[in-house]
Amino acid sequence: HVPGGSIVEAAVMENYTRVAIGVVYLIFPVTAVPEALYGMGTAAAGWGVSRWQQWMYDEMVDTLYEGTEFEKSGEQWKVVSITYQNPGRSKPETVTAVDAYKLPELCPAISNILLPQVREDPTIAMYHELLLNTAISDGQSDIPVWPRKYRNLSKYGEKLWAEYAEAVRTTTRRFFVGVIEELEKRHAFEQGEGQKKLREIEQEIGCSGPLIELTGNPSKDRKAMEDVISNYEKLKQVNAEIRKIHDRWDAFALQEHKPSCSDYSIRTNLEEATKSLAEARRAVREATVGVEEIVGRQRADHKTLKPAVAARIGAVVNPEGSSERKRYISEYREYLDSLRKQPAALEVRIMGPDTICQGKPFSFVAVLDREARDPRFDWKFEPDGNTEGLNNRKSSKVEWKPLEPGTYKLAVYAELKDLKTDWVRAVKTVKVLAPEEYPQPVVGLSAPVDRIDPGEVLPVTAITTSFGLNGENFDRYFWSVNGRQVTASAENVFYFDGRGYEGQTAEISVYARTKDNYHSESSTRIAVSPNATAGPLRVMITPETSELTAGERATFRAVVLGRSAGGDLRLQWSLDDTVIGNGDMVIIDTEPFAGKSFTLGLYALQTEADRIIFEGQVTRTIKVVREITSLGLKEAKELVDNVPKPIKEAVPKEEAEEIKKKLEEVGAEVELK
């Protein structure tokens, strides 16, 4: 903020209009008065709005507190229920603790008070920026509603807006959880929990008098107590981290911070301890990098690092210019010099593909075994030292565009100039394929059913049945129905709506493209019934397995044919009638069900404004079988090669009969004894 500083800032940002204005202000300062007054007015208005918003928030908390019931749970007070008056309703309403976090949705007045916080949340702001993209919408609607509305959303935009609306709801709930916690803290204070905790802190510090002077104003006293208690708990946590570093590295210069009996001392010690912890962690990183530069990562074990870390911590935590700081700096440098006298040999390796294509550029990276400030590299081909086709060959990352097919030996040489190490090398054998030898990715289509009703929405998935060179996949999909392109996106799922195709067989096609513009096509046919039938949502679980092996972790996914009526789709998984999760996927550990069966259930809801418009469910009974043996591949081969031989001993008769049946099904001759 020196005269002319704003001009420099504007020039750096290439805002030349602002540069011109800054020059005028610098020469004629009086001309800056209107803008200054405008800035002051804007700041004052912002301050006034923030104060009004804080007053509204405090009023909300006070009102809710009057209607809240609490109960003691262990050492804490928890909300049992909240009774509130919804504007426009004649009678008060009550929610239990289970549903309390939904209160902003039940009472719009609460949601409006939380709105400024929710709107500034980074996730909500990110969605807003995305939805304003001209490829997604025609901008924000003028209708003053929340969540915001956007004009002429694309299909992807509609999906993005649904995610945005859900994010608004979950973020609002998250902020209201903070309100509930504030209610619980206030009740704990009124029940004397704050005074009790304050007495404990006074005993730990060794106070001869009160830690803080209470004013008699309940609101101010509670705030003062909460600040002291919070700062002291944070100080204890920071000291615990300092103690860990002290004990691990024998860093005797690093000590815990102990406050005296005052809230000011606790606050300042917290600031100093936090700073010391940050400096100590930085010292650990710097010392580790310094040692690794000399001996390499693998040789930089705890024993080798400890003297450097302890000295470096001593250097950063002691005051600048002090004799102790100078002594630790000298110890640190001397220790690194002692390591340099016997430096460990440098090691280098090459990261990159084993097979590449003729005429296409590929990157290879040289990776050292340590952090290095001044490494030097030299790339070439062996054995003749040819460098044709190599770009940036004096850097750690080289680009190679091969001109001819064949097998090449790509070598990189590396040295550390400051350590005066010898040149070391790494060699990688790379095969270059001619264009006609390129493996290309292949796309296929998969749909859970081949017939739907009008109004059902069928997910059709583009599956890469064969990947290209080095796992190359598609990055863009163009979808067509009966030869007419309907959408294009980076997503490999297309949702086909049966409306408009009643009584027809629709051909769904995909044109999948790689980043190199190679393409693959596939199509499938979906029959659409002439008339819609009333009924539940069609719900499926994939894969369609009914038997698993004990010990494996099985992943199941939900497939739901939603209805084109819109709304949100919600899923709930159950295991033997016990809810185990939400979402489109669930993972089951089969070990507890060995030798038994379990029933996996999936329940789906399609809702609009929290009103159920469609629902459906499916269950599947899955049997979990034990492996006959726990032998590895080698042991199993030896057993088979040396039959007859016992497979299993001392097992129940029923299990033995089951094993015998399984082995006979695959052609074995089995005898039970």
C-alpha positions as CSV (number, residue, x, y, z in Angstrom):
1,H,0.0,0.0,0.0
2,V,2.6,2.5,-1.1
3,P,1.9,5.3,-3.5
4,G,1.7,3.8,-7.0
5,G,1.4,0.3,-5.7
6,S,-2.1,-0.2,-7.2
7,I,-0.6,0.8,-10.6
8,V,2.0,-1.9,-10.4
9,E,-0.6,-4.5,-9.4
10,A,-2.9,-3.4,-12.3
11,A,0.0,-3.6,-14.8
12,V,0.9,-7.1,-13.7
13,M,-2.8,-8.1,-14.2
14,E,-2.8,-6.4,-17.6
15,N,-5.7,-4.1,-16.6
16,Y,-4.4,-1.0,-18.4
17,T,-7.6,0.9,-17.8
18,R,-6.9,0.6,-14.1
19,V,-3.3,1.7,-14.7
20,A,-4.5,4.9,-16.3
21,I,-6.9,5.6,-13.4
22,G,-4.1,4.9,-10.9
23,V,-1.8,7.4,-12.6
24,V,-4.6,10.1,-12.5
25,Y,-5.2,9.4,-8.8
26,L,-1.4,9.6,-8.1
27,I,-1.1,13.0,-9.8
28,F,-4.4,14.4,-8.6
29,P,-5.3,12.6,-5.3
30,V,-8.5,14.6,-4.9
31,T,-10.0,12.7,-7.8
32,A,-9.9,9.5,-5.8
33,V,-12.3,10.8,-3.2
34,P,-15.6,9.6,-4.9
35,E,-14.2,6.1,-5.4
36,A,-13.0,6.1,-1.8
37,L,-16.4,7.2,-0.5
38,Y,-18.1,4.5,-2.7
39,G,-15.7,1.8,-1.2
40,M,-16.4,3.0,2.3
41,G,-20.1,2.9,1.7
42,T,-20.0,-0.6,0.2
43,A,-17.9,-1.8,3.2
44,A,-20.3,-0.2,5.6
45,A,-23.3,-1.8,3.9
46,G,-21.5,-5.2,3.9
47,W,-20.8,-4.8,7.7
48,G,-24.4,-3.9,8.3
49,V,-25.8,-6.9,6.4
50,S,-23.4,-9.2,8.2
51,R,-24.5,-7.9,11.5
52,W,-28.1,-8.2,10.6
53,Q,-27.5,-11.8,9.4
54,Q,-25.7,-12.6,12.7
55,W,-28.7,-11.1,14.7
56,M,-31.1,-13.3,12.7
57,Y,-29.0,-16.3,13.4
58,D,-28.8,-15.6,17.1
59,E,-32.6,-15.0,17.3
60,M,-33.1,-18.4,15.6
61,V,-30.9,-20.2,18.1
62,D,-32.6,-18.5,21.0
63,T,-36.1,-19.4,19.7
64,L,-35.1,-23.0,19.0
65,Y,-33.5,-23.3,22.4
66,E,-36.7,-22.5,24.2
67,G,-38.4,-25.4,22.5
68,T,-35.6,-28.0,22.8
69,E,-35.6,-30.9,25.3
70,F,-32.3,-32.5,26.3
71,E,-31.1,-35.7,28.0
72,K,-27.7,-36.6,29.5
73,S,-25.8,-39.2,27.5
74,G,-22.6,-40.1,29.3
75,E,-20.7,-36.9,29.9
76,Q,-22.6,-34.9,27.3
77,W,-26.1,-33.4,26.9
78,K,-27.9,-34.4,23.7
79,V,-31.0,-33.0,22.0
80,V,-34.1,-35.2,22.4
81,S,-36.6,-33.1,20.5
82,I,-37.2,-29.6,19.1
83,T,-40.6,-27.9,19.2
84,Y,-40.9,-25.0,16.7
85,Q,-43.5,-22.7,15.3
86,N,-43.6,-22.8,11.5
87,P,-44.7,-19.5,10.0
88,G,-48.1,-19.8,8.5
89,R,-49.1,-22.8,10.8
90,S,-51.5,-22.4,13.7
91,K,-49.9,-25.1,16.0
92,P,-46.3,-25.7,17.0
93,E,-44.7,-28.8,15.5
94,T,-42.1,-31.2,17.1
95,V,-39.3,-33.2,15.6
96,T,-37.3,-35.9,17.3
97,A,-33.5,-36.0,17.5
98,V,-33.4,-38.5,14.6
99,D,-35.1,-36.0,12.2
100,A,-33.8,-32.8,13.8
101,Y,-31.2,-32.2,11.0
102,K,-34.1,-32.1,8.5
103,L,-35.6,-29.0,10.2
104,P,-34.4,-26.5,7.5
105,E,-36.5,-28.4,5.0
106,L,-39.6,-28.5,7.3
107,C,-39.3,-24.8,8.2
108,P,-38.3,-22.5,5.3
109,A,-37.6,-19.7,7.7
110,I,-34.6,-21.6,9.1
111,S,-33.3,-22.4,5.6
112,N,-33.5,-18.7,4.7
113,I,-31.3,-17.8,7.8
114,L,-28.7,-20.4,6.8
115,L,-28.8,-19.4,3.2
116,P,-25.8,-16.9,3.3
117,Q,-23.6,-19.6,4.7
118,V,-24.8,-22.3,2.3
119,R,-24.4,-20.0,-0.7
120,E,-20.7,-19.3,0.1
121,D,-19.9,-23.0,0.6
122,P,-17.1,-23.9,-2.0
123,T,-19.1,-26.9,-3.3
124,I,-22.2,-24.9,-4.0
125,A,-20.2,-22.1,-5.6
126,M,-18.5,-24.7,-7.8
127,Y,-21.9,-26.1,-9.0
128,H,-23.1,-22.5,-9.7
129,E,-20.1,-21.8,-11.9
130,L,-20.5,-25.1,-13.8
131,L,-24.2,-24.5,-14.4
132,L,-23.5,-21.0,-15.8
133,N,-21.4,-22.5,-18.6
134,T,-23.0,-21.6,-21.9
135,A,-22.7,-25.3,-23.0
136,I,-24.9,-26.3,-20.1
137,S,-27.5,-23.5,-19.7
138,D,-28.6,-20.1,-20.9
139,G,-27.7,-18.6,-17.5
140,Q,-29.4,-18.2,-14.2
141,S,-33.2,-17.7,-14.1
142,D,-34.6,-14.4,-13.0
143,I,-37.0,-16.2,-10.7
144,P,-35.8,-15.6,-7.0
145,V,-35.9,-19.1,-5.7
146,W,-33.5,-21.3,-3.9
147,P,-31.8,-23.6,-5.0
148,R,-31.2,-21.3,-8.0
149,K,-32.9,-22.2,-11.3
150,Y,-31.2,-22.0,-14.7
151,R,-32.7,-21.5,-18.2
152,N,-32.8,-24.1,-20.9
153,L,-30.6,-26.8,-19.2
154,S,-29.1,-29.5,-21.4
155,K,-29.6,-33.1,-20.5
156,Y,-26.2,-33.1,-18.7
157,G,-27.2,-29.8,-17.1
158,E,-30.4,-31.4,-15.7
159,K,-28.4,-34.1,-14.2
160,L,-25.9,-31.6,-12.8
161,W,-28.7,-29.4,-11.4
162,A,-30.1,-32.5,-9.6
163,E,-26.6,-33.0,-8.0
164,Y,-26.5,-29.3,-7.2
165,A,-30.0,-29.4,-5.5
166,E,-28.9,-32.4,-3.5
167,A,-25.7,-30.7,-2.5
168,V,-27.7,-27.7,-1.3
169,R,-29.8,-29.9,0.8
170,T,-26.9,-31.8,2.4
171,T,-24.9,-28.6,3.0
172,T,-27.9,-26.9,4.7
173,R,-28.3,-30.0,6.9
174,R,-24.6,-29.9,7.7
175,F,-24.8,-26.3,8.8
176,F,-27.9,-27.0,10.9
177,V,-26.0,-29.8,12.7
178,G,-23.7,-27.0,13.9
179,V,-26.8,-25.2,15.2
180,I,-27.8,-28.4,17.1
181,E,-24.3,-28.6,18.6
182,E,-24.6,-25.0,19.7
183,L,-27.9,-25.8,21.5
184,E,-26.3,-28.7,23.3
185,K,-23.3,-26.5,24.3
186,R,-25.6,-23.8,25.7
187,H,-27.6,-26.4,27.7
188,A,-24.4,-27.9,29.1
189,F,-23.3,-24.4,30.2
190,E,-26.6,-23.7,31.9
191,Q,-26.3,-27.1,33.7
192,G,-23.0,-26.1,35.1
193,E,-20.8,-28.2,32.8
194,G,-18.8,-25.1,31.7
195,Q,-18.0,-24.2,35.3
196,K,-17.0,-27.8,36.0
197,K,-14.7,-28.0,33.0
198,L,-13.2,-24.6,34.0
199,R,-12.4,-25.8,37.5
200,E,-10.6,-28.9,36.0
201,I,-8.5,-26.6,33.8
202,E,-7.6,-24.4,36.8
203,Q,-6.5,-27.5,38.7
204,E,-4.4,-28.8,35.8
205,I,-2.7,-25.4,35.4
206,G,-2.3,-24.9,39.1
207,C,-4.3,-21.7,39.5
208,S,-4.6,-20.1,42.9
209,G,-7.6,-18.0,41.8
210,P,-10.3,-18.0,39.1
211,L,-9.1,-18.4,35.5
212,I,-11.6,-15.8,34.2
213,E,-13.7,-13.2,35.9
214,L,-17.4,-13.8,35.2
215,T,-19.5,-10.7,34.4
216,G,-23.0,-12.0,35.3
217,N,-24.1,-11.7,31.7
218,P,-25.0,-15.3,30.8
219,S,-24.3,-14.8,27.1
220,K,-20.9,-13.2,27.5
221,D,-19.9,-15.6,30.3
222,R,-20.8,-18.6,28.2
223,K,-18.8,-17.2,25.2
224,A,-15.8,-16.5,27.5
225,M,-15.9,-20.0,29.0
226,E,-16.3,-21.7,25.6
227,D,-13.3,-19.8,24.2
228,V,-11.1,-20.7,27.2
229,I,-12.2,-24.4,27.2
230,S,-11.8,-24.6,23.4
231,N,-8.4,-22.9,23.4
232,Y,-7.1,-25.1,26.2
233,E,-8.3,-28.3,24.5
234,K,-6.5,-27.2,21.3
235,L,-3.4,-26.4,23.2
236,K,-3.4,-29.9,24.7
237,Q,-3.7,-31.4,21.3
238,V,-0.9,-29.3,19.8
239,N,1.3,-30.2,22.8
240,A,0.6,-33.9,22.2
241,E,1.9,-33.5,18.6
242,I,4.9,-31.6,19.8
243,R,5.7,-34.4,22.3
244,K,5.5,-37.0,19.5
245,I,8.1,-35.2,17.5
246,H,10.2,-34.6,20.6
247,D,10.2,-38.3,21.5
248,R,10.7,-39.7,17.9
249,W,13.6,-37.5,17.0
250,D,15.2,-36.8,20.4
251,A,14.6,-33.1,19.6
252,F,15.4,-31.7,23.1
253,A,15.1,-28.1,21.9
254,L,11.4,-28.6,21.1
255,Q,9.4,-28.3,24.3
256,E,5.7,-28.2,25.2
257,H,4.0,-24.9,26.0
258,K,2.6,-24.5,29.5
259,P,0.3,-21.5,30.1
260,S,-0.1,-19.5,33.3
261,C,-3.5,-18.9,35.0
262,S,-5.1,-16.5,32.5
263,D,-7.2,-16.8,29.4
264,Y,-4.6,-14.5,27.7
265,S,-1.8,-16.9,28.5
266,I,-3.7,-19.9,27.2
267,R,-4.5,-18.0,23.9
268,T,-0.9,-16.8,23.4
269,N,0.6,-20.2,24.3
270,L,-1.8,-21.8,21.8
271,E,-0.5,-19.4,19.1
272,E,3.1,-20.0,20.0
273,A,2.7,-23.8,20.2
274,T,0.9,-23.9,16.8
275,K,3.8,-21.9,15.3
276,S,6.4,-24.2,16.9
277,L,4.6,-27.3,15.7
278,A,4.5,-25.9,12.1
279,E,8.2,-25.0,12.3
280,A,9.1,-28.4,13.7
281,R,7.2,-30.2,10.9
282,R,8.9,-28.0,8.3
283,A,12.3,-28.8,9.8
284,V,11.5,-32.6,9.6
285,R,10.7,-32.2,5.9
286,E,13.8,-30.1,5.2
287,A,16.2,-32.4,7.0
288,T,14.7,-35.4,5.4
289,V,15.1,-33.9,1.9
290,G,18.7,-32.8,2.8
291,V,19.7,-36.3,3.8
292,E,17.9,-38.0,1.0
293,E,19.7,-35.8,-1.5
294,I,23.0,-37.3,-0.3
295,V,22.2,-40.9,0.6
296,G,18.9,-41.6,-1.4
297,R,15.4,-42.4,-0.1
298,Q,16.1,-46.1,0.6
299,R,19.2,-45.4,2.7
300,A,17.6,-42.5,4.6
301,D,16.4,-44.6,7.5
302,H,15.4,-43.3,11.0
303,K,18.8,-43.8,12.4
304,T,20.4,-41.8,9.6
305,L,17.8,-39.0,9.7
306,K,17.7,-38.5,13.5
307,P,20.8,-36.3,14.0
308,A,19.8,-34.1,11.0
309,V,16.2,-33.7,12.1
310,A,17.1,-32.9,15.8
311,A,19.6,-30.3,14.7
312,R,17.3,-28.7,12.1
313,I,14.4,-28.5,14.7
314,G,16.8,-26.9,17.2
315,A,17.8,-24.3,14.5
316,V,14.2,-23.3,13.6
317,V,12.7,-23.2,17.1
318,N,15.4,-21.0,18.7
319,P,15.3,-17.2,18.2
320,E,17.0,-15.8,15.2
321,G,20.5,-14.6,16.0
322,S,20.8,-16.5,19.3
323,S,23.9,-18.6,20.1
324,E,21.7,-21.7,20.4
325,R,20.3,-21.3,16.9
326,K,23.8,-20.8,15.5
327,R,25.1,-23.9,17.3
328,Y,22.3,-26.1,15.9
329,I,22.8,-24.7,12.4
330,S,26.5,-25.6,12.6
331,E,25.7,-29.1,13.9
332,Y,23.2,-29.6,11.0
333,R,25.7,-28.5,8.3
334,E,28.5,-30.6,9.8
335,Y,26.4,-33.7,9.8
336,L,25.4,-33.2,6.2
337,D,29.1,-32.7,5.3
338,S,30.0,-35.9,7.0
339,L,27.4,-37.7,4.9
340,R,28.8,-36.1,1.7
341,K,32.2,-37.6,2.4
342,Q,30.8,-41.0,1.7
343,P,27.8,-40.4,-0.6
344,A,25.7,-43.3,-1.6
345,A,25.7,-44.2,-5.2
346,L,23.0,-42.5,-7.3
347,E,20.2,-44.7,-8.7
348,V,17.9,-43.9,-11.7
349,R,15.1,-45.8,-13.4
350,I,12.9,-45.1,-16.4
351,M,9.1,-44.9,-16.2
352,G,7.1,-45.2,-19.4
353,P,5.3,-47.7,-21.7
354,D,6.9,-50.9,-22.9
355,T,5.2,-50.8,-26.3
356,I,4.5,-47.7,-28.4
357,C,3.3,-46.8,-31.9
358,Q,5.3,-45.6,-34.9
359,G,4.7,-41.9,-35.7
360,K,3.1,-41.0,-32.3
361,P,4.8,-39.1,-29.5
362,F,5.3,-40.8,-26.1
363,S,6.9,-39.5,-22.9
364,F,9.4,-41.3,-20.7
365,V,10.5,-40.0,-17.2
366,A,13.8,-40.5,-15.4
367,V,13.2,-41.1,-11.7
368,L,16.0,-40.7,-9.2
369,D,16.2,-42.4,-5.8
370,R,16.3,-39.0,-4.0
371,E,15.3,-35.4,-4.2
372,A,17.9,-33.4,-6.0
373,R,18.4,-29.7,-6.6
374,D,20.8,-29.9,-9.6
375,P,20.4,-33.2,-11.4
376,R,21.7,-33.6,-15.0
377,F,20.3,-36.0,-17.6
378,D,21.2,-37.2,-21.0
379,W,19.0,-39.5,-23.1
380,K,20.1,-41.6,-26.1
381,F,19.7,-45.0,-27.7
382,E,22.1,-47.8,-27.2
383,P,24.4,-49.2,-28.4
384,D,25.2,-46.5,-31.0
385,G,24.3,-43.4,-29.0
386,N,21.8,-42.2,-31.6
387,T,19.4,-39.4,-30.4
388,E,17.1,-39.2,-33.5
389,G,13.5,-38.4,-32.5
390,L,14.3,-37.5,-28.9
391,N,13.1,-34.1,-27.7
392,N,14.1,-32.4,-24.4
393,R,16.8,-35.1,-24.0
394,K,18.7,-33.0,-21.4
395,S,15.8,-33.0,-19.0
396,S,14.2,-35.6,-16.7
397,K,11.2,-36.0,-19.1
398,V,11.9,-36.9,-22.7
399,E,9.5,-37.1,-25.6
400,W,10.1,-39.7,-28.3
401,K,8.3,-39.9,-31.7
402,P,9.6,-43.1,-33.3
403,L,10.1,-43.1,-37.0
404,E,10.5,-46.8,-37.7
405,P,9.1,-50.0,-36.1
406,G,11.4,-52.3,-34.2
407,T,12.9,-52.9,-30.7
408,Y,15.0,-50.2,-29.2
409,K,17.1,-49.8,-26.0
410,L,16.4,-46.3,-24.6
411,A,19.0,-45.2,-22.1
412,V,19.2,-42.3,-19.7
413,Y,22.4,-41.1,-17.9
414,A,22.1,-39.0,-14.7
415,E,24.5,-37.3,-12.2
416,L,24.2,-34.9,-9.3
417,K,26.5,-31.9,-10.0
418,D,26.7,-30.6,-6.4
419,L,27.6,-34.1,-5.0
420,K,30.1,-34.8,-7.8
421,T,28.7,-38.3,-8.3
422,D,29.6,-40.4,-11.2
423,W,27.2,-40.7,-14.2
424,V,24.8,-43.6,-13.7
425,R,22.4,-45.0,-16.3
426,A,19.2,-47.0,-16.8
427,V,18.1,-48.8,-19.9
428,K,14.6,-49.7,-21.0
429,T,13.7,-51.9,-23.9
430,V,10.8,-50.5,-25.9
431,K,9.0,-52.1,-28.8
432,V,7.7,-49.9,-31.6
433,L,4.7,-51.2,-33.6
434,A,3.9,-50.4,-37.2
435,P,0.5,-48.8,-37.8
436,E,-1.1,-52.0,-39.0
437,E,0.0,-53.8,-35.8
438,Y,-1.7,-51.3,-33.4
439,P,-4.2,-52.9,-31.0
440,Q,-7.3,-50.7,-31.0
441,P,-10.1,-50.5,-28.4
442,V,-13.4,-52.1,-29.2
443,V,-16.7,-51.0,-27.8
444,G,-19.8,-53.0,-27.0
445,L,-23.3,-52.2,-25.6
446,S,-24.9,-53.7,-22.5
447,A,-28.4,-53.3,-21.2
448,P,-30.1,-55.1,-18.2
449,V,-33.2,-56.0,-20.3
450,D,-34.2,-56.0,-24.0
451,R,-37.8,-54.9,-23.5
452,I,-39.3,-51.9,-21.6
453,D,-42.6,-50.1,-21.2
454,P,-43.2,-46.5,-22.4
455,G,-42.1,-44.2,-19.6
456,E,-39.4,-46.5,-18.3
457,V,-35.9,-45.2,-18.5
458,L,-33.3,-47.9,-19.5
459,P,-29.6,-47.4,-18.7
460,V,-27.5,-48.6,-21.7
461,T,-23.8,-48.9,-21.0
462,A,-20.9,-48.7,-23.5
463,I,-18.4,-51.3,-22.4
464,T,-14.8,-51.4,-23.7
465,T,-14.5,-55.1,-24.6
466,S,-10.9,-54.8,-25.7
467,F,-8.5,-52.0,-24.8
468,G,-6.0,-50.4,-27.1
469,L,-2.2,-50.1,-26.7
470,N,-1.2,-49.4,-23.1
471,G,-4.8,-49.6,-21.9
472,E,-6.1,-46.9,-24.3
473,N,-9.8,-46.3,-23.9
474,F,-12.5,-44.1,-25.4
475,D,-13.0,-40.5,-24.1
476,R,-16.1,-39.5,-26.0
477,Y,-19.4,-41.3,-26.9
478,F,-22.0,-40.2,-29.5
479,W,-25.4,-41.9,-29.0
480,S,-28.0,-42.4,-31.7
481,V,-31.6,-43.9,-31.7
482,N,-32.8,-45.3,-35.0
483,G,-30.0,-43.6,-36.8
484,R,-30.5,-40.1,-35.3
485,Q,-27.9,-38.7,-32.9
486,V,-29.5,-37.7,-29.7
487,T,-26.6,-36.8,-27.4
488,A,-22.8,-36.9,-27.0
489,S,-20.8,-36.8,-23.8
490,A,-17.8,-38.2,-22.0
491,E,-20.0,-40.5,-20.0
492,N,-20.4,-44.1,-21.1
493,V,-24.0,-44.5,-20.0
494,F,-27.1,-43.5,-22.1
495,Y,-30.5,-43.4,-20.5
496,F,-33.1,-44.4,-23.1
497,D,-36.7,-43.2,-22.5
498,G,-39.3,-45.5,-24.1
499,R,-41.8,-42.6,-24.7
500,G,-42.3,-41.9,-28.4
501,Y,-41.3,-45.5,-29.4
502,E,-44.5,-47.3,-28.3
503,G,-44.9,-50.6,-30.1
504,Q,-41.5,-50.2,-31.9
505,T,-38.1,-51.9,-31.7
506,A,-35.5,-49.1,-31.2
507,E,-32.0,-49.5,-32.4
508,I,-29.6,-47.8,-30.0
509,S,-26.1,-47.1,-31.4
510,V,-22.9,-45.7,-30.0
511,Y,-20.0,-44.2,-31.8
512,A,-17.1,-44.2,-29.4
513,R,-14.0,-42.1,-30.1
514,T,-10.5,-42.1,-28.6
515,K,-8.4,-38.9,-28.1
516,D,-6.5,-39.9,-31.3
517,N,-9.8,-39.9,-33.2
518,Y,-9.9,-43.7,-33.6
519,H,-13.5,-44.9,-33.4
520,S,-15.5,-48.1,-32.8
521,E,-19.2,-48.6,-33.1
522,S,-21.8,-50.9,-31.6
523,S,-25.6,-51.2,-31.4
524,T,-28.3,-53.1,-29.7
525,R,-32.1,-53.4,-30.1
526,I,-34.6,-52.6,-27.4
527,A,-38.3,-53.5,-27.8
528,V,-40.8,-51.0,-26.4
529,S,-44.3,-52.3,-25.4
530,P,-47.3,-50.6,-27.0
531,N,-48.8,-49.5,-23.7
532,A,-47.5,-48.6,-20.3
533,T,-48.4,-51.0,-17.5
534,A,-49.0,-49.7,-14.0
535,G,-46.7,-51.4,-11.5
536,P,-43.6,-50.9,-9.3
537,L,-40.2,-49.8,-10.5
538,R,-38.2,-52.6,-12.0
539,V,-35.2,-53.2,-9.7
540,M,-32.3,-55.6,-10.4
541,I,-29.1,-56.6,-8.7
542,T,-25.9,-57.3,-10.7
543,P,-24.1,-59.6,-11.1
544,E,-26.7,-62.3,-11.2
545,T,-24.9,-64.8,-9.0
546,S,-26.5,-67.0,-6.4
547,E,-23.4,-68.7,-5.0
548,L,-20.2,-67.2,-3.6
549,T,-17.0,-68.6,-2.0
550,A,-16.4,-67.9,1.6
551,G,-13.7,-65.3,2.2
552,E,-14.2,-63.2,-0.9
553,R,-15.5,-59.7,-0.8
554,A,-18.4,-59.5,-3.3
555,T,-19.5,-56.3,-5.0
556,F,-23.1,-55.8,-6.0
557,R,-24.6,-53.0,-8.1
558,A,-28.1,-51.6,-8.4
559,V,-29.9,-51.4,-11.7
560,V,-33.2,-49.5,-11.6
561,L,-35.4,-48.7,-14.5
562,G,-36.7,-45.3,-13.4
563,R,-39.7,-43.6,-14.8
564,S,-39.6,-40.5,-17.0
565,A,-41.8,-38.6,-14.6
566,G,-38.5,-37.2,-13.1
567,G,-37.6,-36.7,-9.5
568,D,-34.8,-38.2,-7.4
569,L,-34.0,-41.9,-7.2
570,R,-33.0,-43.2,-3.7
571,L,-31.7,-46.7,-3.0
572,Q,-31.4,-48.7,0.2
573,W,-29.6,-52.1,0.6
574,S,-30.5,-54.7,3.3
575,L,-28.9,-57.9,4.4
576,D,-31.2,-60.4,6.1
577,D,-33.7,-57.5,6.6
578,T,-31.1,-55.2,8.2
579,V,-30.3,-52.0,6.4
580,I,-26.6,-51.9,5.5
581,G,-26.3,-48.9,3.2
582,N,-27.5,-46.5,0.5
583,G,-26.1,-45.8,-3.0
584,D,-25.8,-47.8,-6.2
585,M,-23.2,-50.2,-4.8
586,V,-22.6,-52.4,-1.8
587,I,-19.7,-54.7,-0.8
588,I,-20.4,-57.8,1.2
589,D,-17.8,-59.8,3.3
590,T,-18.8,-63.4,2.8
591,E,-16.7,-64.9,5.6
592,P,-19.3,-64.6,8.4
593,F,-21.8,-66.6,6.1
594,A,-19.5,-69.5,5.3
595,G,-21.6,-72.6,4.8
596,K,-24.8,-70.6,5.1
597,S,-27.1,-68.4,3.0
598,F,-28.0,-64.7,3.2
599,T,-30.7,-62.6,1.6
600,L,-29.6,-59.4,-0.1
601,G,-32.4,-56.9,-0.7
602,L,-32.6,-53.7,-2.7
603,Y,-35.3,-51.1,-2.3
604,A,-35.7,-48.2,-4.7
605,L,-37.8,-45.0,-4.4
606,Q,-38.4,-42.4,-7.0
607,T,-39.5,-39.2,-5.2
608,E,-40.6,-35.7,-6.2
609,A,-40.4,-33.0,-3.5
610,D,-40.2,-35.8,-0.8
611,R,-43.3,-37.4,-2.2
612,I,-43.0,-41.1,-3.3
613,I,-44.2,-41.4,-6.9
614,F,-42.8,-44.9,-7.7
615,E,-41.1,-47.6,-5.7
616,G,-39.8,-51.1,-6.2
617,Q,-37.7,-53.8,-4.6
618,V,-35.9,-57.1,-5.2
619,T,-34.3,-59.7,-3.0
620,R,-31.9,-62.5,-3.8
621,T,-30.8,-65.4,-1.7
622,I,-27.1,-66.2,-2.0
623,K,-25.4,-69.3,-0.8
624,V,-21.8,-69.0,0.5
625,V,-19.8,-72.2,0.1
626,R,-16.5,-73.1,1.7
627,E,-13.5,-73.9,-0.4
628,I,-12.7,-77.5,-0.2
629,T,-9.0,-76.8,0.6
630,S,-7.0,-73.7,1.3
631,L,-4.1,-74.9,-0.7
632,G,-2.1,-72.6,-3.0
633,L,-1.7,-73.4,-6.7
634,K,1.6,-75.3,-6.3
635,E,0.4,-77.4,-3.4
636,A,-2.9,-78.2,-5.3
637,K,-0.9,-79.3,-8.4
638,E,1.2,-81.6,-6.2
639,L,-1.9,-83.1,-4.7
640,V,-3.5,-83.8,-8.0
641,D,-0.3,-85.3,-9.4
642,N,0.0,-87.7,-6.5
643,V,-3.6,-89.2,-6.2
644,P,-5.0,-91.1,-4.5
645,K,-4.5,-88.9,-1.5
646,P,-6.6,-87.5,1.4
647,I,-8.3,-84.2,0.5
648,K,-10.0,-83.4,3.8
649,E,-10.1,-85.1,7.2
650,A,-12.3,-85.0,10.3
651,V,-15.2,-83.2,8.7
652,P,-18.9,-83.7,9.4
653,K,-20.7,-86.2,7.2
654,E,-22.9,-83.6,5.5
655,E,-19.9,-81.5,4.5
656,A,-18.1,-84.6,3.3
657,E,-21.1,-85.6,1.1
658,E,-21.2,-82.0,-0.4
659,I,-17.4,-82.1,-1.2
660,K,-17.8,-85.6,-2.8
661,K,-20.6,-84.3,-5.0
662,K,-18.6,-81.2,-6.1
663,L,-15.6,-83.2,-7.1
664,E,-17.6,-85.9,-8.9
665,E,-19.3,-83.1,-11.0
666,V,-15.9,-82.2,-12.4
667,G,-14.9,-85.8,-13.2
668,A,-13.1,-87.0,-10.0
669,E,-13.4,-90.4,-8.4
670,V,-14.0,-89.9,-4.7
671,E,-14.1,-92.3,-1.7
672,L,-15.3,-91.5,1.7
673,K,-13.9,-93.2,4.8
